Amino acid sequence: MNILYDHQIFSLQKYGGISRYFYELLNKLDATEEITTQLPLIVSNNHYISNKKFTNHINFVPSIQFRGKQRIFDFLNKLKSIKHLKKQNFNVFHPTYYDPYFLSYIKEKPFVLTVHDMIHEKFSNMFPENDPTSSNKRLLVEKANKIIAISESTKRDLVELFEADPSKIQVVYHGNSMYPSNNVVSKIDIPKQYILFIGGRDGYKNFNMFIQSVQKLLLTNTKLCIICAGGGKFNVDELKNFNELNIISQIFQYDLDDDVLSYLYQNAELFVFPSLYEGFGIPILEAFACECPLVCSNTSSFPEVAGDGACYFDPYNKESVQNAILKVMNDTDTKDILIKNGKKRLEYFSWEKTILETENIYKSLL
């Protein structure tokens, strides 16, 4: 069985949960005897595929500095994807994002669509009016032979918002790729006491609300810091806000590899995940694997994935966020219980299970 993926997410993302997901699919399916995978790429700066065997055939660019260049790379990669689609040398097609360009070339071959979340629909005011993501997604949901939803929460949203046929939607959870590393030599000066925040900070990620919620804690305990991993350097507005809140000396941002990130998880007071919405939330599993206490929102897929491994808060309420963080920081027993429950919860999720269930979906279309 030959599965064709396309360029999309590897043209768009250097880091991120979606490209991590497709990397894991490619990496593990390649190791099976029954499946061959294809990923047409000319150029990419995606971190996860930088050590993948097919990068011997592409131009791997460690950093793309300008959005204009990224559009050029996407265009070139799309041409290669189209070339592979025209050859028809595959059994199932699995696009890596929502551009419907391939509908003109796929002919009678079946395709599987993974829906990662419904953020563009639930928080449309946070995106440009001309953003085509939602309309493209809706079209592909209608056309797809099978749909993978990464949580029951996402499946419910698909049915509710798009009136998608639930019979062709199968929930397949993500796995964990983060493991504790005991031999990390960090090149950064990490504070002794810190709260960890991961990833993007815009819009629904609810970062500003989180910062306002912890300001009092930081001013009370000047040794306590916030470390933001990934998400890009702080912009001018963020730095101005930190300065006005008088916490600018207690908040840091770093772009890190997985080894240093696992070290940060292991040594944090806690990991806070204040998003208003997530389709799944891979950092939940990373925290569990690294025995980092989890404090997170009580919305969307969080309770479904984290179960009893998290201390929950209302992400719209500053006092709720602050109280949950204080409860975990000040109570060793609570920390220990969360770590224990998180490790047990992690047993429900693995990439091996993801691969097996995805493979069965592919086979069902032959």
Secondary structure by P-SEA (a helix, b strand, c coil): cbbbbcccccccccccaaaaaaaaaaaaaaacccbbbbbbbcccccccccccccccccccccccccaaaaaaaaaaaaaaaaaaaaaccccbbbbcccccccccccccbbbbbbbccccccccccccccccaaaaaaaaaaacccbbbbccaaaaaaaaaacccccccbbbbbbbbcbbbbcccccccccccbbbbbbcccccccaaaaaaaaaaaaaaacccbbbbbcccccccaaaaaaaaaacccccbbbbbccaaaaaaaaacccbbbbbcccccccaaaaaaaaaccbbbbcccccccccccccccccccccaaaaaaaaaaaaacaaaaaaaaaaaaaaaccccaaaaaaaaaaaaaaac
